[in-house]
Amino acid sequence: EPEVTQTPSHQVTQMGQEVILRCVPISNHLYFYWYRQILGQKVEFLVSFYNNEISEKSEIFDDQFSVERPDGSNFTLKIRSTKLEDSAMYFCASNGVNNYGYTFGSGTRLTVV
Amino acid sequence: AQKVTQAQTEISVVEKEDVTLDCVYETRDTTYYLFWYKQPPSGELVFLIRRNSFDEQNEISGRYSWNFQKSTSSFNFTITASQVVDSAVYFCARPDHGSSNTGKLIFGQGTTLQVKP
């Protein structure tokens, strides 16, 4: 069964450093998303991406965040200057509309120290 | 955003018991989709079911069943004869934008299910 692949599975970074979280969505999917889950809390929407541009973003997705689909297969989330409160599990998802909808990756656990 | 409420924060049962996880949603839409996801201790989000509001028939998949009641805006999930491997956090979710199934998903707070041997 097709999967959404996320790398790395766990990343530790120092406060103020830039991080890039990587995702490979399902190949024929058109809609891409990033979600965040702070430990013990619910899953929160960050951003959606369609047709090579952001289609929607949440209040969380401020100027420190950016997304890119650089080569037609990868979908990345960049955090420019990480803060302690960015520590969370980050999920990538993709959606092909005509299947069961949203498929999530296994997540990247980001720890900012 | 249209809310999804999972009032049960934690449920603990003994293996082989049946357990129902509640989900109540807000909607201003005539047509909409609803989802359930499972998050085991390993952390990934596992898709369980998608329903659209046109179809109010209850659905059964093995030990899992879902009861969709439009009149009460509820989409409850029952596990029959629970097993230890069912221990996980379960999330109910819906797209925020009506009939779209491509818009952002709004998740409930999740219910932590612990199944004891």
Interface residues (C-beta under 8 A of the other chain):
Chain A: Y31 Y33 Y35 Q41 K42 V43 E44 F45 S48 Y50 E56 S58 M89 F91 A93 N95 V97 Y100 G101 Y102 T103 F104 G105 S106 G107 R109
Chain B: Y33 F35 Y37 S42 G43 E44 L45 F47 R50 F91 A93 D96 N101 T102 G103 K104 L105 I106 F107 G108 Q109 G110
